[in-house]
Amino acid sequence: MVQLVRMLDAGQGWLGVPDAPLRRHRSLRAAVGAGYALCEPTERTTWARLSVFAGDFDEDAAVFVCSGGGLGAEEVPVCLARLVLASVLTPVRDPGGVLPPRYRMTEAARGFGAERLQSAGETAAAVSRHLYWYANIASSAHHLWSTGLHEQATTLVREEEDNLHAALARQPHRADEATAALAVAVDLWFWWAVCGRAAEGREHLRRLLPVGRADTRLCGQALWLAGWLAVCVDAPDAAELLGQAWRVGMLAGDDATIGRVSHVLGAVALEEGRTERAIAHLWEAADTIPVHAEHGPPAAVSWALLAVAQAKVSPADARRSIRRASAGPQPRHDVWTRSMTQYAQALVDHRRGRRSRAWRRAHKALAGAIGVAGAARTTAPGKADGTTGAAGAGPAAAMMTGPPGAALIHQLIADIEAGPPPSI
């Protein structure tokens, strides 16, 4: 049975009945080929080029990937409609609905189309167009997340997840394709680290990093992200990756990468109970990461985590760090950052014995954490990779990755309700 499942996953064209009276009934491939023969040339070309899509797709994606080489952009929507009538495509959304229509190709039709595409010598061009389209999708999702639109960002990635995975999984054949694929992985940093896909993201980065240039700012960002994800899944190569990221960041003059390496080192030190080392690393991170740096946690998160580290040993310094965290632009529009800042404020208030204020701020932080966790968890069944950021890790790693912070905040609320902490 397992072998049969693997064979069906690899392709379905071999299914058939050899002694059927009609040739087109002798195999599934022959039946699909008979339908292909009835199509117009433009429909055949569209069919073949659509085979590079791994899941459902919209009309804009189809036009971008399929047009050119004798097929006009205005012809693609007509071909899509005719392929639906031929049962090659299945509408995922009603073409007459409010939302733009989406389509999915049947597995047998995709396999046959891939053969036709290979025969025409167009596979490389279609795959390249597919990669660049989904690089744009990943960039859009990143900008949505960066502006605080977390739910919209995760909805976009979930909707395009199959094709984003396909774009990352294919081996790049040119330097520009390697750069584009690595940029997709970096743009989706929040999906890997905050939304519980650390193992999947780490695997993509592990495969793509060796084929890209090793001296660019993008490479430094990818190495830092790979190191962060390695920490999230407790992989042994985290320190090596972070060291490489620091060196590339220094050579590229990328303060954001340098600061975020320090942020991860500080979070790990705090988790291990090395408070002084954690404070040193987190101070460097907060002071180094530019205010509007992208592709990672903003400086406000480092200030908030620094306040958590300082809360027990230097409450006055912790309050100053919280003010620095709250002064930036991110806490005003970014629920994730604001939740972390409010958690740090609640912890410091609790340490100072301000029970009522700590309780209110902890509940505000909890509301934000639940909102981010809800956006991360609304994933189609069976698509999670089994990781939840830093699930099972200590407070520092959990504060880095977002959704597990809800458990931390619940614990803080319980501590607040239990009474004042021991005197410092």
N, C-alpha and C positions, 0 to 999 in steps of 0.2 A: 504493500500500500504506500509506504514512504517513497519507494522508487517511482511509483506511478505519479504521485504528487509532484516529484521533482521533474519528471518528464513533461507533465502538463504545464508547469511553471516555465520550462524552457521553450515550449512551443506546442501548438495544438494542431498544426497542419498534418501531422502523421496519422491522426485519428481517421478511421475509415472502414469501409467494407469492400475488400478487393473484388468480390464476385457480384457487385451490384450491376444491374443491366445497363445503366447509364453511366458514362465516364465521369460526369460531374458529381455523381453520388458515391464514387469509390473512395474519396478521402475528403476531409474537411478543406484541405488546401485546394483540391480540384473544384470544390463548390465555390470557394471564395474566388478562385481564378475565373470561373464562369461569370460571376458577377462583375469582376474587373473588366472582362472582355466587353461587357455591355456598356461600360462607361465611356463618356467622351474623353478626348485627350486631356483637356484641362482638368477634368475630374480625376483622371488617373494620376496626373502630376500632383494634384493636391493630396490625393490619397497617400501617395508615396512619401511626400514631404511631411505629412501629418504623423507618420509613423515614429518620428523622433520624440513625440510627446509621450510621457510616461503615465499621465493621469488625465483628468479633465482639464480643459483649456477654454479660453474665451475667444471671441472672434478677432479681437485685436492681436492676440498672440498668433493666431493662425495666419492672419494677413502678413504679419512681420516675417514669420518663418517661411511661408509658402510662396510669397510673391517674388517675381523676378525670373529671369531666364525664360522669357516668353509667356509668363503667366502674370497678368496685370493684377494689381491690388484690388481693383474693383470686381474682378472675377471670382475672388476667393469666397466671399459670402454666398454667392450663388452656388458655387461648388459644394460648400458646406451643406446647404439646404438639400441639394440633390443626393449627397452622400447619406444624409439622414433618411431620405426616402428609400435609398438602396440598402438600408440597415447596416451600413458600414460605420456610421456614427450614431450614438445614442444621445439625445438631448438630456443634459443633467438638470437644466433649468428650462422652464417654459420659454421658448423664443418670443412669445407675446407678452411676457410678464414685465414687471417694473424693473427688475435687475437684468443686466446684460445676459444674453444666453451663454451657456457653457455646453461643451460637447465632450464625449468620451468615445474613443475608438475601441471596438471589440478586440479581444486578444488575438483572435485568428486573423482579423483584418490588419492589425498592426504588424504581425509577423510577415504577412504577404507583402504589405507595403514596404517593409524594411528590405525585403529581397529586391523589389522593383527599384527602390532608391539606390541600393548597392549596384545593381546592374546599370543604372543610368550614371553612375559615378558622382552622385550628388550627396552622398552621405556626409562627407566632411563639411560641406557648405551648410547643409541643413542643421547639423549638430552645432556648428559654430553660431549660427543665427539663434538657435534655441538657447545656447549659453548666454549670449548677449542680452536676449530678451529677459531672461530670469535674473541676470545680474542687475538689470534695471528694477525688477520687482523687489529684489533683496535690498537695493538702495532705498527704494520707497518705504519699505517696512522699517528700515533703520531710521529714516528721518521721522516717521510717525512715532516711533518709540522715543526718539530724542526730544520731541516736542511734547511729550507727556501723553500721547494718544496710545496708551498701551493696548487697550482692547482692540483698536483698529489695526495696530501692528500685528498682533498675534492672530487676528482673524485673517488678515491678508496672507500670512505665512501658512496658516493651516489650509487655506483654500488652495494654495499653490505648492503644498508640501511635496507631493509626488514629483513634480517637475523640478523643483529646487533640488531635491535629492538626486534626481537623474543628472542634472547639470553638474553637480559636485562629484558624482560617482564616475562620470566618464573621464577617461585619461586624456588630458590635454596634449595636443600634438604640436602646438606652436607656443612661442613665448608669450604672445598676447593672450592666448587662451588660458595659459597657466596663471597669468596675472589676474584675468577676469574671474576665474574660478576661485582663486585665493581671496579676492575682494568679496565674492559672495559669502564665503565662510566667515570673513571678518564682519561684514555688514550684519550677519545674523548672530552676532555675539550674544544678544539678549535671549535669543531662542535657545541657544545652547546652555548658557550659564544661569539665566533667571527662570526659564520655563522648563527646566528639568530634562534637558537633552544633552547633558555633558558628555556622556560616552559617545553619542553619535557625532557631535561636533568635534571631539578629540580625534576620532577616527578619520574624519574628512581632513582635518588639518595635518595629521600624521602622514597622510598620503600625498597631500598637495605641497607641503613645505619643501620637499627635496627637488621639485621640478620648477620652483620659482627662483627668482633672483634673491641672493642672500644678503644684499647690501642696501635694501630699500626700506623706506618707512613702512610700507605695507607688510614687508617680511617681519619687521620688528613687532608690529601690531599682532600679526598672526602668531608669532612665537610667544608673546605675552599671553594671548588668549589661550594658546595650547597649554602653557604653564598653569594658568588659572583653572582650566578644565581638568588638568592632571591632578591638581589639588582637590577639586570637587569629587573626583572618583578615587582618590587616594592612590594614584599611580606613582611608581618610583622615579620617573624621569622628570618630575615637576621642577626640582632645583636646577637641573641641567637646562631645561627649556627657558626658565626665567633668567638664568645667567646669559644664555645666548641672546635673549630679548634685550637685556640691559646693554650688552655690547653693541648690538645693531642699533639700538636707540641712541647710544652715545655717538656712534659714527654718523648716523643720519640727523643728529640734532633734534630728536623727537622727545621733547620734555614729557609729553603725555605718556609715552611708553615707559620711560624711565620712572616716572612717578607711579605708574600702575604696578610695575614690578615691585616697588617698595610697598605699595598697598597690600599686595598679596603676601609678601614676606612678613609684614606687620600683622596681618590677620592670622597667619599661621603661628607666629610667635605668641600672639594673644591666646590662641586656642591651646597652645602648649604650656601656658602659664608663665611665659617669659615676658613679664609686663614691661620692664624697662626697655628691652630690645624692641618690643612691639611699639612702644611710644616713639622711639627713635625712628623706626621705619615709617610709621604712619604720619609723623610730623613731616618727614621728607616728602612723602607722597602728597600730602595736603598742600605743601608749599610749592611743589613742582608742577603738578597737573594744572594746565591752563584752565581758565574759567569755562571756556566754551569748547573744551576738547571733546571729540566724539569717539565712538567705538569703544565704550567702556564706562564704568561708573564715573560720575563727575567728582570734582574735588570735594564737594559737599559731603559725599559719602565717606571720604577719607577723614574729613574733619569730625563727622559724627562717630566713626569708629574710634578715632583718637580720643574723643570724649569718653567713650565706653572704657577704653584702657586707662584713662586718667582718673576715672570716677572714684576708685578706691584709694589711690595714692595721693592725688592732688585735686580735690574738688574745685578749687578756684581755677586751675588750668582747664579743667573739664568744662566749666561754665564759659570760659573764653572760647574754647574750641566750638562749643555749641553755637555761640553767637556768630562765629566765622561760618559755620555750616549753614546757618539760617540767612546769612547776608547775601548769599549768591542767588542767581536767578532760578536755578533748578528747583529748589523746594517749593516755589510758587506754582509751577505747572507740572512738575513730575511727581506723581503719587508715590512712586517707589522711593525716591530720594527723600521726600517729605516724611514718609513713614519711618525711615531709618533715623532721620533727624529727631523726630518726635520720640522714638524709642530711647535715644540717647538722653534727651531732655528728661524723660520720665525716670530713667535710671538715676541720673544725677539728683533730681528732686527727691527721689526715694532715699538716696544716700544722705541727703541733707535733712531728712525727717519731714519733708513737705508732702504729707500723705495724700491730701485731697488733690493738689495740683498734679502730683505724679500719677494718680489714678486716672484723672481726666486725660492727660497726655498719653498715657499708655493705651487707653481705649481709642483715642484718635489714631495712634500708630497702628493699632490692631485693625481698624476699619480700612486703612490704606493697604496693609499687608494682605488682608483677605481679598481686597479688590484686585491686587496684582496676582495673587495666587489663583483667583477665579479665572482671570484672563489666561493664565498659564495652563490651567487644568482642563479648559473646554477643548479637549482634543478628541479627534475621532477615535472610537474604540480600537484598541490593538495597535495604535501608532506610537505609544510611548515606548521609550527604550529602557525603561526600568529604573532610571535614575531620576532623582528629584533634586538637582543641584547638589547641595551639600547635606542631603538628608542623612541623619545619623551623625553628623559632625558636630563639633563644639560650637559655642556661640559665635566666635569670630567668623568662621567659614559660613555659618548660616546667615549672619548679617550681610555677608558679601553677596549672597545669591538670591535674596528676596523672599520667595514664598515660604521657605522654612522658618522665616522670622516670625510667622504667626504663632508657632509653638513657643518661641522665645518670649514673645510678648505675653502670651497666656501665663507663662511661668512668672514673669515680672509682676503681672497683675495679682497673681496668687501671693507673691512675696509682699506686695504692698498691702494687701488685705490682711496678711498675717501679722502686720505690725511693723514698727520701725526696725531698721537693720541694727546690728551691733555697732557700737560707737567705734569710730576710726581710731 
